[in-house]
Amino acid sequence: MISLWPKFAVLVRSLVIVRVAAPR
C-alpha cells in the first residue's frame, strides 16, 4: 500500500493546485 501513497499524494496536490489556481 505504501507504493500507492505517492500516486494519491500527486492526485491530492493536483486537486489543490487546480482549486487555488481556479477559485470559484
PDB file of N, H, CA, C and O in Angstrom:
ATOM      1  N   MET A   1       0.844  -1.203   0.000  1.00  0.00           N
ATOM      2  CA  MET A   1       0.000   0.000   0.000  1.00  0.00           C
ATOM      3  C   MET A   1       0.879   1.252   0.000  1.00  0.00           C
ATOM      4  O   MET A   1       0.458   2.318  -0.449  1.00  0.00           O
ATOM      5  N   ILE A   2       2.092   1.108   0.505  1.00  0.00           N
ATOM      6  H   ILE A   2       2.434   0.242   0.870  1.00  0.00           H
ATOM      7  CA  ILE A   2       2.991   2.280   0.519  1.00  0.00           C
ATOM      8  C   ILE A   2       3.287   2.724  -0.914  1.00  0.00           C
ATOM      9  O   ILE A   2       3.576   3.893  -1.170  1.00  0.00           O
ATOM     10  N   SER A   3       3.209   1.768  -1.840  1.00  0.00           N
ATOM     11  H   SER A   3       2.975   0.818  -1.632  1.00  0.00           H
ATOM     12  CA  SER A   3       3.516   2.095  -3.241  1.00  0.00           C
ATOM     13  C   SER A   3       2.436   3.007  -3.818  1.00  0.00           C
ATOM     14  O   SER A   3       2.680   3.745  -4.772  1.00  0.00           O
ATOM     15  N   LEU A   4       1.248   2.949  -3.233  1.00  0.00           N
ATOM     16  H   LEU A   4       1.050   2.349  -2.457  1.00  0.00           H
ATOM     17  CA  LEU A   4       0.137   3.753  -3.760  1.00  0.00           C
ATOM     18  C   LEU A   4       0.135   5.160  -3.163  1.00  0.00           C
ATOM     19  O   LEU A   4      -0.525   6.059  -3.685  1.00  0.00           O
ATOM     20  N   TRP A   5       0.871   5.348  -2.077  1.00  0.00           N
ATOM     21  H   TRP A   5       1.407   4.618  -1.653  1.00  0.00           H
ATOM     22  CA  TRP A   5       0.895   6.647  -1.395  1.00  0.00           C
ATOM     23  C   TRP A   5       1.270   7.776  -2.349  1.00  0.00           C
ATOM     24  O   TRP A   5       0.531   8.756  -2.435  1.00  0.00           O
ATOM     25  N   PRO A   6       2.390   7.680  -3.070  1.00  0.00           N
ATOM     26  CA  PRO A   6       2.838   8.789  -3.948  1.00  0.00           C
ATOM     27  C   PRO A   6       1.772   9.140  -4.971  1.00  0.00           C
ATOM     28  O   PRO A   6       1.552  10.317  -5.256  1.00  0.00           O
ATOM     29  N   LYS A   7       1.106   8.133  -5.528  1.00  0.00           N
ATOM     30  H   LYS A   7       1.284   7.177  -5.296  1.00  0.00           H
ATOM     31  CA  LYS A   7       0.068   8.416  -6.543  1.00  0.00           C
ATOM     32  C   LYS A   7      -1.044   9.258  -5.929  1.00  0.00           C
ATOM     33  O   LYS A   7      -1.491  10.243  -6.517  1.00  0.00           O
ATOM     34  N   PHE A   8      -1.479   8.861  -4.753  1.00  0.00           N
ATOM     35  H   PHE A   8      -1.116   8.061  -4.275  1.00  0.00           H
ATOM     36  CA  PHE A   8      -2.560   9.600  -4.081  1.00  0.00           C
ATOM     37  C   PHE A   8      -2.114  11.025  -3.752  1.00  0.00           C
ATOM     38  O   PHE A   8      -2.871  11.982  -3.918  1.00  0.00           O
ATOM     39  N   ALA A   9      -0.890  11.146  -3.288  1.00  0.00           N
ATOM     40  H   ALA A   9      -0.275  10.369  -3.152  1.00  0.00           H
ATOM     41  CA  ALA A   9      -0.370  12.482  -2.942  1.00  0.00           C
ATOM     42  C   ALA A   9      -0.355  13.373  -4.176  1.00  0.00           C
ATOM     43  O   ALA A   9      -0.723  14.545  -4.103  1.00  0.00           O
ATOM     44  N   VAL A  10       0.067  12.822  -5.303  1.00  0.00           N
ATOM     45  H   VAL A  10       0.366  11.870  -5.362  1.00  0.00           H
ATOM     46  CA  VAL A  10       0.122  13.618  -6.542  1.00  0.00           C
ATOM     47  C   VAL A  10      -1.289  14.053  -6.928  1.00  0.00           C
ATOM     48  O   VAL A  10      -1.500  15.190  -7.352  1.00  0.00           O
ATOM     49  N   LEU A  11      -2.244  13.152  -6.781  1.00  0.00           N
ATOM     50  H   LEU A  11      -2.073  12.229  -6.437  1.00  0.00           H
ATOM     51  CA  LEU A  11      -3.632  13.486  -7.134  1.00  0.00           C
ATOM     52  C   LEU A  11      -4.155  14.601  -6.230  1.00  0.00           C
ATOM     53  O   LEU A  11      -4.762  15.564  -6.699  1.00  0.00           O
ATOM     54  N   VAL A  12      -3.914  14.458  -4.942  1.00  0.00           N
ATOM     55  H   VAL A  12      -3.421  13.676  -4.560  1.00  0.00           H
ATOM     56  CA  VAL A  12      -4.386  15.485  -4.000  1.00  0.00           C
ATOM     57  C   VAL A  12      -3.729  16.819  -4.309  1.00  0.00           C
ATOM     58  O   VAL A  12      -4.385  17.860  -4.298  1.00  0.00           O
ATOM     59  N   ARG A  13      -2.432  16.786  -4.585  1.00  0.00           N
ATOM     60  H   ARG A  13      -1.899  15.940  -4.594  1.00  0.00           H
ATOM     61  CA  ARG A  13      -1.715  18.037  -4.875  1.00  0.00           C
ATOM     62  C   ARG A  13      -2.300  18.684  -6.125  1.00  0.00           C
ATOM     63  O   ARG A  13      -2.500  19.897  -6.168  1.00  0.00           O
ATOM     64  N   SER A  14      -2.571  17.870  -7.138  1.00  0.00           N
ATOM     65  H   SER A  14      -2.408  16.884  -7.103  1.00  0.00           H
ATOM     66  CA  SER A  14      -3.135  18.405  -8.390  1.00  0.00           C
ATOM     67  C   SER A  14      -4.476  19.078  -8.093  1.00  0.00           C
ATOM     68  O   SER A  14      -4.756  20.166  -8.596  1.00  0.00           O
ATOM     69  N   LEU A  15      -5.293  18.428  -7.281  1.00  0.00           N
ATOM     70  H   LEU A  15      -5.065  17.544  -6.873  1.00  0.00           H
ATOM     71  CA  LEU A  15      -6.612  18.999  -6.956  1.00  0.00           C
ATOM     72  C   LEU A  15      -6.449  20.325  -6.216  1.00  0.00           C
ATOM     73  O   LEU A  15      -7.147  21.296  -6.509  1.00  0.00           O
ATOM     74  N   VAL A  16      -5.537  20.360  -5.272  1.00  0.00           N
ATOM     75  H   VAL A  16      -4.970  19.572  -5.035  1.00  0.00           H
ATOM     76  CA  VAL A  16      -5.321  21.600  -4.509  1.00  0.00           C
ATOM     77  C   VAL A  16      -4.836  22.710  -5.433  1.00  0.00           C
ATOM     78  O   VAL A  16      -5.297  23.847  -5.336  1.00  0.00           O
ATOM     79  N   ILE A  17      -3.916  22.388  -6.319  1.00  0.00           N
ATOM     80  H   ILE A  17      -3.541  21.464  -6.398  1.00  0.00           H
ATOM     81  CA  ILE A  17      -3.379  23.395  -7.246  1.00  0.00           C
ATOM     82  C   ILE A  17      -4.500  23.937  -8.128  1.00  0.00           C
ATOM     83  O   ILE A  17      -4.613  25.144  -8.338  1.00  0.00           O
ATOM     84  N   VAL A  18      -5.325  23.025  -8.639  1.00  0.00           N
ATOM     85  H   VAL A  18      -5.232  22.044  -8.469  1.00  0.00           H
ATOM     86  CA  VAL A  18      -6.423  23.463  -9.505  1.00  0.00           C
ATOM     87  C   VAL A  18      -7.371  24.366  -8.719  1.00  0.00           C
ATOM     88  O   VAL A  18      -7.846  25.375  -9.241  1.00  0.00           O
ATOM     89  N   ARG A  19      -7.642  24.012  -7.487  1.00  0.00           N
ATOM     90  H   ARG A  19      -7.257  23.193  -7.063  1.00  0.00           H
ATOM     91  CA  ARG A  19      -8.562  24.814  -6.655  1.00  0.00           C
ATOM     92  C   ARG A  19      -7.975  26.193  -6.403  1.00  0.00           C
ATOM     93  O   ARG A  19      -8.690  27.194  -6.453  1.00  0.00           O
ATOM     94  N   VAL A  20      -6.681  26.250  -6.135  1.00  0.00           N
ATOM     95  H   VAL A  20      -6.100  25.437  -6.094  1.00  0.00           H
ATOM     96  CA  VAL A  20      -6.043  27.547  -5.838  1.00  0.00           C
ATOM     97  C   VAL A  20      -5.874  28.358  -7.130  1.00  0.00           C
ATOM     98  O   VAL A  20      -5.965  29.585  -7.121  1.00  0.00           O
ATOM     99  N   ALA A  21      -5.630  27.658  -8.227  1.00  0.00           N
ATOM    100  H   ALA A  21      -5.556  26.661  -8.234  1.00  0.00           H
ATOM    101  CA  ALA A  21      -5.393  28.365  -9.495  1.00  0.00           C
ATOM    102  C   ALA A  21      -6.715  28.851 -10.089  1.00  0.00           C
ATOM    103  O   ALA A  21      -6.752  29.873 -10.775  1.00  0.00           O
ATOM    104  N   ALA A  22      -7.799  28.117  -9.825  1.00  0.00           N
ATOM    105  H   ALA A  22      -7.768  27.287  -9.268  1.00  0.00           H
ATOM    106  CA  ALA A  22      -9.091  28.498 -10.413  1.00  0.00           C
ATOM    107  C   ALA A  22     -10.177  28.514  -9.338  1.00  0.00           C
ATOM    108  O   ALA A  22     -11.063  27.660  -9.326  1.00  0.00           O
ATOM    109  N   PRO A  23     -10.100  29.486  -8.444  1.00  0.00           N
ATOM    110  CA  PRO A  23     -11.128  29.576  -7.388  1.00  0.00           C
ATOM    111  C   PRO A  23     -12.469  29.989  -7.965  1.00  0.00           C
ATOM    112  O   PRO A  23     -12.541  30.824  -8.867  1.00  0.00           O
ATOM    113  N   ARG A  24     -13.524  29.400  -7.438  1.00  0.00           N
ATOM    114  H   ARG A  24     -13.466  28.722  -6.706  1.00  0.00           H
ATOM    115  CA  ARG A  24     -14.861  29.737  -7.981  1.00  0.00           C
ATOM    116  C   ARG A  24     -15.697  30.314  -6.858  1.00  0.00           C
ATOM    117  O   ARG A  24     -16.856  30.671  -7.071  1.00  0.00           O
TER     118      ARG A  24
END
